[in-house]
Amino acid sequence: MGQIILVIHVLIAVVLVVLVLLQHGKGADAGAAFGSGASATVFGSRGSASFLTRMTAMLATGFFLTSLTLAMIAARQMGPGSVVDRVPDQPVPEESAPAAPQDDDAASEQAPPPPED
């Protein structure tokens, strides 16, 4: 069920982005108010909502509804409780002790003899 809603959610999001990019912006007619055209206001006259505007509003509503549905499904799957309680206890790595300093006698025994010329 959640997978189907997720697919619908992604499809709505993609179509919503495409519809928003296809629409004519309100600020695009700003030049018309300053003498290059006949416009009722600075940002163009507000007419009735076009098909793209209505479609955008319906898809935005669907996007919000699928978002809320997915959030409720995720919350129901997780169950009650705190997020902090779900973190698995991981052992704290112990810091290794520094190597003990070697005695001069032990160091000379391990060192190779100097080469003879």
C-alpha distances in whole Angstrom, upper triangle without the diagonal:
4,5,5,6,9,10,11,12,15,16,17,19,20,21,22,25,26,27,29,31,32,33,37,37,40,42,43,45,47,50,51,52,54,56,54,53,53,50,50,48,48,45,45,45,41,41,38,35,34,31,30,30,28,25,25,25,22,20,21,20,16,16,17,15,12,14,14,11,10,13,12,9,12,14,13,12,16,17,21,24,25,24,28,27,25,27,28,32,34,38,40,42,46,48,50,54,56,59,62,65,67,71,73,75,71,70,74,73,70,71,73,76,78,79,82,84
4,5,5,6,9,10,10,12,14,15,16,18,20,21,23,25,25,27,29,30,32,35,35,38,40,41,43,45,48,49,50,52,54,53,51,51,48,48,47,46,43,43,43,40,40,37,34,33,30,29,29,27,25,24,24,21,19,19,18,15,14,15,13,10,11,12,9,7,10,10,7,9,12,11,10,14,16,19,21,23,21,25,25,22,24,26,30,31,35,37,39,43,45,48,51,53,56,59,62,64,68,70,72,68,68,71,70,67,68,70,74,75,76,80,82
4,5,5,6,9,10,11,12,14,15,17,19,20,21,23,24,26,27,29,31,34,35,37,39,40,43,44,47,48,49,52,54,52,51,51,48,48,47,46,42,43,43,40,40,37,34,33,30,28,29,27,24,24,24,22,19,20,19,16,15,17,15,11,13,14,12,9,13,13,10,11,15,15,13,16,19,22,24,25,23,27,27,24,26,27,31,32,36,38,39,43,45,48,51,53,55,59,62,64,67,70,71,68,67,70,70,66,67,69,72,73,74,78,80
4,5,5,6,9,10,11,12,14,16,17,18,20,21,22,24,26,27,29,33,33,36,38,38,41,43,46,46,48,50,52,50,49,49,46,46,45,45,41,41,41,38,37,35,31,30,27,26,26,25,22,22,22,19,17,18,18,14,14,16,14,10,13,14,11,10,14,15,12,14,17,17,16,19,21,24,27,28,26,30,30,27,29,31,34,36,39,41,43,47,49,51,55,57,59,63,65,67,71,73,75,71,70,74,73,70,71,72,76,77,78,82,83
4,5,5,6,9,10,10,12,14,15,16,18,20,21,22,24,26,27,30,31,33,35,36,39,41,44,44,45,48,50,48,47,47,44,44,42,42,38,39,39,35,35,32,29,28,25,24,24,22,20,19,19,17,14,15,14,11,10,12,10,7,9,11,8,7,11,12,10,12,15,15,15,18,20,23,25,26,25,28,29,26,28,30,34,35,39,41,43,46,48,51,54,56,59,62,65,67,71,73,75,72,71,74,74,70,71,73,76,77,78,82,84
4,5,5,6,9,10,11,12,14,15,17,19,20,21,23,25,26,30,30,32,34,35,38,39,42,43,44,47,49,47,46,46,43,44,42,41,38,38,39,36,35,33,29,29,26,24,24,23,20,19,20,18,15,15,15,12,10,12,11,8,9,11,9,7,11,12,11,11,15,16,15,17,20,23,25,25,23,27,27,25,26,28,32,33,37,38,40,44,45,48,52,53,56,59,62,64,68,70,72,68,67,71,70,67,68,69,73,74,75,79,80
4,5,5,6,9,10,11,12,14,16,17,18,20,22,23,25,28,29,32,34,34,37,39,42,42,44,46,48,46,45,45,43,43,42,41,37,38,38,35,35,32,29,27,25,23,23,23,19,19,20,17,14,16,16,13,11,14,14,10,12,14,13,11,14,16,14,15,19,19,18,21,24,26,28,29,27,30,31,28,29,31,35,36,39,41,42,46,48,50,54,56,58,61,64,66,70,72,73,70,69,72,72,68,69,70,74,75,76,79,81
4,6,5,6,9,10,11,12,14,15,16,18,20,21,23,26,27,30,32,32,35,37,40,40,42,44,46,44,43,43,40,40,39,39,35,35,35,32,32,29,25,24,21,20,20,19,16,15,16,14,11,13,13,9,9,12,11,8,10,13,11,11,14,16,15,16,19,20,20,22,24,27,29,30,28,32,32,30,31,34,37,38,42,43,45,49,51,53,57,58,61,64,67,69,73,75,77,73,72,75,75,72,72,74,77,78,79,83,84
4,6,5,6,9,10,10,12,14,15,16,19,20,21,25,25,28,30,30,33,35,38,39,40,42,44,42,41,41,39,39,37,36,33,33,34,31,30,28,25,24,21,19,19,18,16,14,15,13,10,11,11,8,6,9,9,6,7,11,10,9,12,14,14,14,17,19,19,21,23,25,27,27,26,29,30,28,29,32,35,36,40,41,43,47,48,51,54,56,59,62,65,67,71,73,75,71,70,73,73,70,71,72,76,76,77,81,82
4,5,5,6,9,10,11,13,14,15,17,19,20,24,25,27,29,29,32,34,37,38,39,42,43,41,40,41,38,39,37,36,33,33,34,31,31,29,25,24,22,19,20,20,16,15,16,15,11,12,14,11,9,12,13,10,10,14,13,12,14,17,16,16,20,21,21,22,25,28,29,29,27,30,31,29,30,32,35,36,40,41,42,46,47,50,53,55,57,61,63,65,69,71,73,70,68,71,71,68,68,70,73,74,75,79,80
4,5,5,6,8,10,11,12,14,16,17,19,22,23,26,28,28,31,33,36,36,38,41,42,40,39,39,37,37,36,36,32,32,32,30,29,27,24,22,19,17,18,18,14,13,15,14,10,12,14,11,9,13,14,11,12,16,15,14,17,20,19,19,23,24,24,25,28,31,32,32,30,34,35,32,33,35,39,40,43,44,46,50,51,53,57,58,61,64,67,69,73,74,76,73,71,75,75,71,72,73,76,77,78,81,83
4,6,5,6,9,10,10,12,14,15,17,20,21,24,26,26,29,31,34,34,36,38,40,38,37,37,34,34,33,33,29,29,29,27,26,24,20,19,17,14,15,14,11,10,12,10,6,8,10,7,6,10,11,9,11,14,14,14,16,19,18,19,22,23,24,26,28,30,32,32,30,34,35,33,34,36,40,41,44,45,47,51,52,55,58,60,62,66,68,70,74,76,78,75,73,76,77,73,74,75,79,79,80,84,85
4,6,5,6,9,10,11,12,14,16,19,20,22,24,25,28,29,32,33,34,37,39,37,36,36,33,34,32,31,28,28,29,26,26,25,21,20,18,15,15,16,13,11,12,12,8,8,11,9,7,10,12,10,10,14,15,14,16,19,19,19,22,24,24,25,28,30,31,31,29,32,34,31,32,35,38,39,42,43,45,48,50,52,56,57,59,63,65,68,71,73,75,72,70,74,74,70,71,72,76,76,77,81,82
4,5,5,6,9,10,11,13,15,18,19,22,24,24,27,29,31,32,34,36,38,36,35,35,33,34,33,31,28,28,29,27,27,25,22,20,18,15,16,17,13,12,14,14,10,11,14,12,10,14,16,14,14,18,18,17,19,22,22,22,25,27,27,28,31,33,34,34,31,35,36,34,35,37,40,41,44,45,46,50,51,53,57,58,60,64,66,68,72,73,76,72,71,74,74,71,71,72,75,76,76,80,81
4,5,5,6,9,10,11,13,16,18,21,23,22,25,28,30,30,32,35,36,34,33,33,31,32,31,30,26,26,27,24,24,22,19,17,14,11,13,13,10,9,12,11,8,10,13,11,10,14,15,14,15,19,19,19,21,24,24,24,27,29,29,30,33,35,37,36,34,37,39,37,38,40,43,44,48,48,50,53,54,57,60,62,64,68,70,72,76,77,79,76,75,78,78,74,75,76,79,79,80,84,85
4,5,5,6,9,10,11,14,15,18,20,20,23,25,28,28,30,32,34,32,31,31,29,29,28,27,23,24,24,22,22,20,16,15,13,10,11,12,9,6,9,10,6,7,11,10,9,12,14,13,14,17,18,18,20,23,23,24,26,28,28,30,32,34,35,35,33,36,38,36,37,40,43,44,47,48,49,53,54,57,60,61,64,67,69,72,75,77,79,76,74,78,78,75,75,76,80,80,81,84,85
4,5,5,6,9,10,14,14,17,19,19,22,24,26,27,29,31,33,31,30,31,28,29,27,26,23,23,24,22,23,22,18,17,15,12,13,14,12,9,12,13,10,10,14,13,11,14,17,16,16,19,21,20,22,24,25,25,27,30,30,31,34,35,36,35,33,36,38,36,37,39,43,43,46,47,48,52,52,55,58,59,62,65,67,70,73,75,77,74,72,75,76,72,72,74,77,77,78,82,83
4,6,5,6,9,12,14,17,19,18,21,23,26,26,28,31,32,30,29,29,27,29,27,26,23,23,24,22,22,21,18,16,14,10,12,14,11,10,13,14,11,12,16,15,14,17,19,18,19,22,23,23,25,27,28,28,31,32,33,34,37,38,40,39,37,40,42,39,40,43,46,46,49,50,51,55,55,58,61,62,64,68,70,72,76,77,79,77,75,78,78,75,75,76,79,79,80,83,84
4,5,5,6,10,12,15,17,17,19,22,24,24,26,29,30,28,27,27,25,26,25,24,20,20,21,19,19,17,14,12,10,7,8,10,8,6,10,11,9,11,14,14,13,16,18,18,19,22,23,23,25,28,28,29,31,33,34,35,37,39,40,40,38,41,43,41,42,44,48,48,52,52,53,57,58,61,64,65,67,71,73,75,79,80,83,80,78,81,81,78,78,79,82,82,83,87,88
4,5,5,9,9,12,14,14,17,19,22,22,24,26,28,26,25,26,23,24,22,21,18,18,19,17,18,17,14,13,12,8,9,11,10,7,10,12,11,10,14,15,14,16,19,19,19,22,24,23,25,28,29,29,31,33,34,35,37,39,40,39,37,40,42,40,41,44,47,47,51,51,52,56,56,59,62,63,66,69,71,74,77,79,81,78,76,79,80,77,77,78,81,81,82,86,86
4,6,8,9,13,14,13,16,18,21,22,24,26,27,25,24,25,23,25,23,22,18,19,20,19,19,19,16,15,14,10,12,15,13,11,14,16,14,14,18,18,17,19,22,22,22,25,26,26,27,30,31,31,33,36,36,37,40,41,42,41,39,41,44,42,42,45,48,48,51,52,53,56,57,59,62,63,66,69,71,73,77,78,80,78,76,79,79,76,76,77,80,80,80,84,85
4,7,9,13,14,13,16,18,20,21,23,25,26,24,23,24,22,23,23,22,18,18,19,18,18,17,15,12,12,8,10,13,12,11,14,16,14,15,19,19,18,21,23,23,24,27,28,28,30,32,33,33,36,38,38,39,42,43,45,44,42,45,47,45,45,48,51,51,55,55,56,60,60,63,66,67,69,73,74,77,80,82,84,81,79,82,83,79,79,80,83,83,84,87,88
4,6,9,12,11,13,16,18,18,20,23,24,22,20,21,19,20,19,18,15,14,15,14,14,14,12,10,10,7,8,11,11,10,13,15,14,15,18,19,18,21,23,24,24,27,28,29,30,33,34,34,36,38,39,40,42,44,45,44,42,45,47,46,46,49,52,53,56,56,58,61,62,64,67,68,71,74,76,78,82,83,86,83,81,84,85,81,81,82,86,85,86,89,90
4,7,9,7,9,12,14,14,16,19,20,18,16,17,15,17,16,15,12,11,13,12,13,14,12,11,12,10,10,14,14,13,15,18,18,18,21,22,22,24,26,27,27,30,32,32,33,36,37,37,39,41,42,43,45,47,48,47,45,48,50,48,49,52,55,55,59,58,60,63,64,66,69,70,72,76,77,80,83,85,87,85,83,85,86,83,83,84,87,87,87,91,91
4,5,5,8,10,13,13,15,17,19,17,16,17,15,16,14,13,9,10,12,12,13,15,13,13,15,12,11,15,16,14,15,19,18,18,21,23,22,23,26,27,27,29,31,32,32,35,37,37,38,41,42,42,45,45,46,45,43,46,49,47,48,51,54,54,57,57,58,61,62,65,67,68,71,74,76,78,82,83,86,83,81,84,85,82,81,83,86,85,86,90,90
4,5,6,8,11,11,12,15,17,16,15,15,12,13,11,9,6,7,9,9,11,13,13,13,16,14,12,16,17,15,16,20,20,19,22,24,23,24,27,29,28,30,33,33,34,36,38,38,40,42,44,44,46,47,47,46,45,47,50,49,49,53,55,56,59,59,60,63,64,67,69,70,73,76,77,80,84,85,88,85,83,86,87,84,84,85,88,88,89,92,93
4,5,5,9,10,11,13,15,14,14,15,12,13,11,8,5,8,11,12,15,17,16,17,19,17,16,19,21,18,20,23,23,22,25,27,26,27,30,31,30,32,35,35,36,38,40,40,41,44,45,46,47,48,49,47,45,48,51,50,50,53,56,56,59,58,60,63,63,66,68,69,72,75,76,79,82,84,86,84,82,85,86,83,82,84,87,86,87,90,91
4,6,7,9,11,13,14,12,12,14,12,14,12,10,8,9,12,13,15,18,17,16,19,17,16,20,21,19,21,24,24,23,26,28,27,28,31,32,32,34,37,37,37,40,42,42,43,46,47,47,49,50,51,49,47,50,53,51,52,55,57,58,61,60,61,64,64,67,70,70,73,76,77,80,84,85,87,85,83,86,87,83,83,84,87,87,87,91,91
4,5,5,7,10,11,9,9,10,8,11,9,8,6,6,9,12,14,17,17,17,20,18,17,21,22,21,22,26,26,25,28,30,29,30,33,35,34,36,39,39,40,43,44,44,46,48,50,50,52,53,53,52,50,53,56,55,55,58,61,61,64,64,65,68,68,71,73,74,76,80,81,84,87,88,91,89,86,89,90,87,87,88,91,90,91,94,95
4,5,6,7,10,9,10,11,9,11,9,6,5,7,11,13,16,19,19,20,23,21,20,23,25,23,24,28,28,27,29,32,31,32,35,36,35,37,40,40,41,43,45,45,46,49,50,51,53,53,54,52,50,53,56,55,55,58,61,61,64,63,64,67,67,70,73,73,76,79,80,83,86,87,90,88,85,88,90,87,86,87,90,89,90,94,94
4,5,5,7,6,8,10,9,12,11,8,8,9,13,16,18,21,22,22,25,23,23,26,28,26,27,31,31,30,33,35,34,35,38,39,39,41,43,44,44,47,49,49,50,53,54,54,56,56,57,55,54,56,59,58,58,61,63,64,66,66,67,70,69,72,75,75,78,81,82,84,88,89,92,89,87,90,91,88,87,89,91,90,91,94,95
4,5,6,5,4,6,6,9,9,8,8,8,11,14,16,19,20,20,24,23,22,25,27,26,27,30,31,30,33,35,35,36,38,40,39,42,44,45,45,48,49,50,51,54,55,55,57,58,58,57,55,58,61,60,60,63,66,66,69,68,69,72,72,75,78,78,81,84,85,88,91,92,95,93,90,93,94,91,90,92,95,94,94,98,98
4,6,7,7,7,6,8,6,5,7,8,10,14,16,20,21,22,25,24,23,26,28,27,28,31,32,31,33,36,35,36,39,40,40,42,44,45,45,48,50,50,51,54,55,56,57,58,58,57,55,58,61,60,60,63,66,66,69,68,70,73,73,75,78,78,81,84,85,88,91,92,95,93,91,94,95,92,91,93,96,95,96,99,99
4,6,8,9,9,11,10,8,10,11,14,17,20,24,25,25,29,27,26,30,32,30,31,34,35,34,36,39,38,39,42,43,43,45,47,48,48,51,53,53,54,56,58,58,60,60,60,59,57,59,62,62,62,65,67,67,70,69,71,73,73,76,78,78,81,84,85,88,91,92,95,93,91,94,95,92,91,93,95,94,95,98,98
4,6,8,9,12,12,11,13,13,15,19,21,24,26,26,29,28,28,31,33,32,33,36,37,36,38,41,40,41,44,46,45,47,50,50,51,53,55,55,56,59,60,61,62,63,63,62,60,62,66,65,65,68,70,71,73,73,74,77,76,79,82,82,84,87,88,91,94,95,98,96,94,96,98,95,94,95,98,97,97,101,101
4,7,9,13,13,12,13,12,15,18,20,23,24,24,27,26,26,29,31,30,31,35,35,34,37,39,39,40,43,44,44,46,48,49,49,52,54,54,55,58,59,59,61,62,63,61,59,62,65,64,64,67,69,70,72,72,73,76,76,78,81,81,83,87,88,90,93,94,97,95,93,95,97,93,93,94,97,96,96,99,99
4,6,10,11,11,12,10,12,15,17,20,22,21,25,24,24,27,29,28,29,32,33,33,35,37,37,38,41,43,42,45,47,48,48,51,52,53,54,57,58,59,60,61,62,61,59,62,64,63,63,67,69,70,73,72,73,76,76,79,82,82,85,88,89,92,95,96,99,97,94,97,98,95,94,96,98,97,98,101,101
4,7,9,10,11,9,10,13,14,18,20,20,24,24,23,26,28,28,28,32,33,32,35,37,37,38,41,42,42,44,46,47,48,50,52,53,54,56,58,58,60,61,62,61,59,62,65,63,64,67,70,70,74,73,74,78,78,81,83,83,86,90,91,93,97,98,101,99,96,99,100,97,96,98,101,100,101,104,104
4,6,7,8,6,6,10,12,15,17,18,22,22,20,23,26,25,25,29,30,29,31,34,34,35,37,39,39,41,43,44,45,47,49,50,51,53,55,55,57,57,58,57,56,59,61,60,61,64,67,67,71,70,72,75,75,78,80,81,84,87,88,91,94,96,98,96,94,97,98,95,94,96,99,98,99,102,103
4,7,8,6,5,9,11,14,17,18,22,22,20,23,26,25,25,28,30,29,31,34,34,34,37,39,39,40,43,44,44,46,48,49,50,52,54,55,56,56,57,56,55,58,61,60,60,64,67,67,71,70,72,75,75,78,81,81,84,87,89,92,95,96,99,97,95,98,99,96,95,97,100,99,100,104,104
4,6,5,6,9,12,15,17,19,22,22,20,22,25,24,24,27,29,27,29,32,32,32,35,37,37,38,41,42,42,44,46,47,48,50,52,52,54,54,55,53,52,55,58,57,58,61,64,64,67,67,69,72,72,75,77,78,81,84,85,88,92,93,96,94,91,95,96,93,92,94,97,96,97,101,101
4,6,8,11,14,18,18,20,23,22,20,23,26,24,24,28,29,27,29,32,32,32,35,37,36,38,41,41,41,44,46,46,47,50,51,51,53,53,54,52,51,53,56,56,56,59,62,62,65,65,66,69,69,72,75,75,78,81,82,85,89,90,93,91,88,91,93,90,89,91,94,93,94,97,98
4,7,9,12,15,15,17,20,19,17,20,22,20,21,24,25,24,26,29,28,29,32,33,33,34,37,38,38,41,43,43,44,46,48,48,50,50,51,50,48,51,54,53,53,57,59,60,63,62,64,67,67,70,73,73,76,79,81,83,87,88,91,89,86,89,91,88,87,89,92,91,92,95,96
4,6,9,13,14,15,18,17,16,19,21,20,20,24,25,24,26,29,29,29,32,34,34,35,38,39,39,42,44,44,45,48,49,50,51,52,53,52,50,53,56,55,55,59,61,62,65,65,66,70,70,73,76,76,79,82,84,86,90,91,94,92,89,92,94,90,90,91,94,94,95,98,99
4,6,10,12,13,17,17,15,18,20,20,20,23,25,24,26,28,29,29,32,34,34,35,38,39,39,41,44,44,45,48,49,50,51,52,53,52,51,54,56,56,56,60,63,63,67,66,68,71,72,75,78,78,81,84,86,89,92,94,96,94,92,95,96,93,92,94,97,97,98,101,102
4,7,8,11,14,15,12,14,17,17,16,20,21,21,22,25,26,26,28,31,31,32,34,36,36,38,40,41,42,44,46,47,48,49,50,49,48,51,54,53,54,57,60,61,64,64,66,69,70,73,76,77,80,83,85,88,91,93,95,93,91,94,95,92,91,93,96,96,97,100,101
4,6,8,12,13,11,13,16,16,16,19,21,21,22,25,26,26,28,30,31,32,34,36,37,38,40,42,43,45,46,48,49,50,51,51,50,53,55,54,55,58,61,62,66,66,68,71,72,75,78,79,82,85,87,89,93,95,97,95,93,96,97,93,93,95,98,98,99,102,103
4,6,10,11,9,10,14,14,14,16,19,19,20,22,24,24,26,28,29,30,32,34,35,36,38,40,41,42,44,46,47,48,49,49,48,51,53,52,54,57,60,61,65,65,67,70,71,74,77,78,81,85,87,89,93,95,97,94,93,96,97,93,93,95,98,98,99,102,103
4,7,8,6,6,10,11,10,12,15,15,16,19,20,21,22,24,26,27,28,30,31,33,35,36,37,39,41,42,43,44,46,46,45,48,50,49,50,53,57,58,61,62,64,67,68,71,74,75,78,81,83,86,90,91,94,91,89,92,93,90,90,91,95,95,96,99,100
4,5,5,6,9,10,11,13,14,15,17,19,20,21,23,24,26,28,29,30,32,33,35,36,38,39,41,42,44,45,47,47,46,49,51,49,51,54,57,58,61,62,64,67,68,71,74,75,78,81,83,86,89,91,93,91,89,92,93,89,89,91,94,94,95,98,99
4,5,5,6,9,10,11,12,14,15,16,18,20,21,22,24,26,27,28,30,32,33,34,36,37,39,41,42,44,46,46,44,48,50,48,49,52,55,56,60,61,62,66,67,70,73,74,77,80,82,85,88,90,92,89,88,91,91,88,88,89,93,93,93,97,98
4,6,5,6,9,10,10,12,14,15,16,18,20,21,22,24,25,26,28,30,31,32,34,36,37,39,40,42,44,43,42,45,47,45,46,49,53,53,57,58,59,63,64,66,70,71,73,77,79,81,85,87,89,86,84,87,88,84,84,86,89,89,90,93,94
4,5,5,6,9,10,10,12,14,15,17,18,20,21,23,24,26,27,29,30,32,33,35,36,38,39,40,42,42,41,44,46,44,45,49,52,53,56,57,58,62,63,66,69,70,73,76,78,81,85,86,89,86,84,87,88,84,84,86,89,89,90,94,95
4,5,5,6,9,10,11,12,14,16,17,18,20,21,23,24,26,27,29,30,32,33,35,36,38,39,41,41,40,44,45,44,45,48,52,53,56,57,59,62,64,67,70,71,74,77,79,82,86,88,90,87,85,88,89,86,86,87,91,91,92,95,97
4,5,5,6,8,10,10,12,14,15,16,18,20,21,22,24,26,27,28,30,31,33,35,36,38,40,40,39,42,44,42,43,46,49,51,54,55,57,60,62,64,68,69,72,75,77,80,84,85,88,85,83,86,86,83,83,85,88,88,89,93,94
4,5,5,6,9,10,10,12,14,15,16,18,20,21,22,24,25,27,28,30,31,33,35,36,38,37,36,39,41,40,41,44,47,48,52,52,54,58,59,62,65,66,69,72,74,77,80,82,85,82,80,83,84,80,80,82,85,86,86,90,91
4,6,5,6,9,10,11,12,14,15,17,18,20,21,23,24,26,27,29,30,32,33,34,36,36,35,38,40,39,40,43,47,48,52,52,54,58,59,62,65,67,69,73,75,78,81,83,85,83,81,84,85,81,82,83,87,87,88,92,93
4,5,5,6,9,10,11,12,14,16,16,18,20,21,22,24,26,27,29,30,32,33,35,36,35,38,40,38,40,43,46,47,51,52,54,58,59,62,65,67,70,73,75,78,82,84,86,83,81,85,85,82,82,84,87,88,89,92,93
4,5,5,6,9,10,10,12,14,15,16,18,20,21,22,24,25,27,28,30,32,34,34,33,36,38,36,37,40,43,45,48,49,51,55,56,59,62,64,66,70,72,75,78,80,82,79,78,81,82,78,79,80,84,84,85,89,90
4,5,5,6,9,10,10,12,14,15,17,18,20,21,23,24,26,27,29,30,32,32,30,34,36,34,35,38,42,43,47,47,49,53,54,57,60,62,65,68,70,73,76,78,81,78,76,80,80,77,77,79,82,83,84,87,89
4,5,5,6,9,10,11,12,14,15,17,18,20,21,23,25,26,27,28,30,31,30,33,35,33,35,38,42,43,47,48,50,53,55,58,61,63,66,69,71,74,78,80,82,79,78,81,81,78,79,81,84,85,86,90,91
4,5,5,6,8,10,10,12,14,15,16,18,20,21,22,24,26,27,30,30,29,33,34,32,34,37,40,42,45,47,49,52,54,57,60,62,65,68,71,73,77,79,81,78,77,80,80,77,77,79,83,83,84,88,90
4,5,5,6,9,10,11,12,14,15,16,18,20,21,23,24,26,28,28,27,30,32,30,31,34,38,39,43,44,46,49,51,54,57,58,61,65,67,70,73,75,77,74,73,76,77,73,74,76,79,80,81,85,86
4,6,5,6,9,10,11,12,14,15,16,18,20,21,23,24,26,26,25,28,30,28,30,33,36,38,42,43,45,48,50,53,56,58,61,64,67,69,73,75,77,74,73,76,77,73,74,76,80,80,81,85,87
4,5,5,6,9,10,11,12,14,15,16,18,20,21,23,25,25,25,29,30,28,30,33,37,38,42,43,46,49,51,54,57,59,62,65,68,71,74,77,79,75,74,78,78,75,76,77,81,82,83,87,88
4,5,5,6,8,10,10,12,14,15,16,18,20,22,24,25,24,27,28,26,28,31,35,36,40,41,43,47,49,52,55,57,60,63,66,68,72,74,76,73,72,75,75,72,73,75,78,79,80,84,86
4,5,5,6,9,10,11,12,14,16,17,19,20,22,22,21,24,26,24,26,29,32,33,37,38,41,44,46,49,52,54,57,60,63,65,69,71,73,70,69,72,73,69,70,72,76,76,78,81,83
4,5,5,6,9,10,10,12,14,15,17,18,20,20,20,23,24,23,25,28,32,34,37,38,41,44,46,50,53,55,58,61,64,66,70,72,74,71,70,74,74,71,72,74,77,78,80,83,85
4,5,5,6,9,10,11,12,14,16,17,20,21,20,24,25,23,25,28,32,34,37,39,41,45,47,50,53,55,58,62,64,67,71,73,75,72,71,74,74,71,72,74,78,79,80,84,86
4,5,5,6,9,10,11,12,14,17,19,19,18,22,23,21,23,25,29,31,34,36,38,42,44,47,50,52,55,58,61,63,67,70,71,68,67,71,71,67,68,70,74,75,76,80,82
4,5,5,6,9,10,11,12,14,16,16,15,19,20,18,20,23,27,29,32,34,36,40,42,45,48,50,53,56,59,62,65,68,70,67,66,69,69,66,67,69,73,74,76,79,81
4,5,5,6,9,10,11,12,15,16,16,20,20,19,21,24,27,30,33,35,38,41,44,47,50,52,55,58,61,64,67,70,72,69,68,71,71,68,70,72,75,76,78,82,84
4,5,5,6,9,10,13,15,17,16,20,20,18,21,23,27,29,32,34,37,40,43,46,49,52,54,57,60,63,66,69,71,67,67,70,70,67,68,70,74,75,77,80,82
4,5,5,6,9,11,13,14,13,17,17,15,17,20,23,25,29,31,33,37,39,42,45,48,51,54,57,59,63,65,67,64,63,67,66,63,65,67,70,71,73,77,79
4,5,5,6,8,10,11,11,15,15,14,17,19,23,25,29,30,33,37,39,42,45,48,51,54,57,59,63,66,67,64,64,67,67,64,65,68,71,73,74,78,80
4,6,5,8,11,13,14,17,16,15,18,20,24,26,30,32,35,38,41,44,47,50,53,56,59,61,65,68,69,66,65,69,69,66,67,69,73,74,76,80,82
4,6,9,12,13,13,16,15,13,16,18,22,24,28,30,33,36,39,41,45,47,50,53,56,59,62,65,66,63,63,66,66,63,64,66,70,72,73,77,79
4,7,8,10,9,13,12,10,13,15,18,21,25,27,29,33,35,38,42,44,47,50,53,56,59,62,64,60,60,64,63,60,62,64,68,69,71,75,77
4,7,9,10,13,12,11,14,16,19,22,26,28,31,34,37,40,43,46,49,52,55,57,61,64,65,62,62,66,65,62,64,66,70,72,73,77,80
4,7,9,12,10,11,14,17,19,22,26,28,31,34,37,40,43,46,49,51,54,57,61,64,65,62,62,66,65,63,64,67,70,72,74,78,80
4,7,9,7,8,12,14,16,20,23,24,28,31,33,37,39,42,45,48,51,54,57,60,62,59,59,63,62,60,61,64,68,69,71,75,77
4,5,5,7,9,13,15,18,21,22,25,28,31,34,37,40,43,45,48,51,55,58,59,57,56,60,60,57,59,62,65,67,69,72,75
4,5,5,7,11,13,16,19,20,23,26,29,32,35,37,41,43,46,49,53,56,57,54,54,58,58,55,56,59,62,64,66,70,72
4,5,6,9,10,13,16,17,20,23,26,29,32,34,38,40,43,46,50,52,54,51,51,55,55,52,54,56,60,61,64,67,70
4,6,8,9,13,16,17,21,24,26,30,32,35,38,41,44,47,50,53,55,52,52,56,55,53,55,57,61,62,65,68,71
4,6,9,12,15,17,20,24,26,29,33,35,38,41,44,47,50,53,55,52,51,55,55,52,54,56,60,61,63,67,70
4,6,9,12,14,17,20,23,26,29,32,35,37,41,43,47,50,51,48,48,51,51,48,50,53,56,58,60,64,66
4,6,10,12,15,18,21,24,27,30,33,35,39,41,45,48,49,46,46,49,49,46,48,50,54,56,58,62,64
4,7,9,12,15,18,21,24,27,30,32,36,38,42,45,46,43,43,47,46,44,46,48,52,54,56,60,62
4,6,9,12,15,18,21,24,27,29,33,35,39,42,43,40,40,43,43,40,42,45,48,50,52,56,58
4,6,9,12,15,18,21,23,26,29,32,35,38,40,36,37,40,40,37,39,42,46,47,50,53,56
4,6,9,12,15,18,21,24,27,30,33,36,38,35,34,38,38,36,37,40,44,45,48,52,54
4,6,9,12,15,18,21,24,26,30,33,34,31,31,35,35,32,34,37,40,42,44,48,50
4,6,9,12,15,17,21,23,27,30,31,28,28,32,32,30,32,35,38,40,42,46,49
4,6,9,12,15,18,21,24,27,29,26,26,29,30,27,29,32,35,37,40,43,46
4,6,9,12,15,17,21,24,25,22,22,26,26,24,26,29,32,34,37,40,43
4,6,8,12,15,18,21,23,20,20,24,24,22,24,27,31,32,35,39,42
4,6,9,12,15,18,20,18,17,21,22,20,21,25,28,29,32,36,38
4,6,9,12,15,17,14,14,18,18,16,18,21,24,26,29,32,35
4,6,9,13,14,12,12,16,17,15,17,21,24,25,29,32,35
4,7,9,12,10,10,13,15,14,15,19,21,23,26,29,32
4,6,8,6,6,10,11,11,12,16,18,20,23,26,29
4,5,5,6,9,10,11,12,16,17,19,23,25,28
4,6,5,6,9,10,10,14,15,16,20,22,25
4,5,5,6,9,10,13,14,16,19,21,25
4,5,5,6,9,12,14,16,20,22,25
4,5,5,6,10,12,14,17,20,23
4,5,5,8,9,11,15,17,20
4,6,8,9,12,15,18,21
4,6,9,12,15,18,21
4,6,9,12,15,18
4,6,9,12,15
4,6,9,12
4,6,9
4,7
4
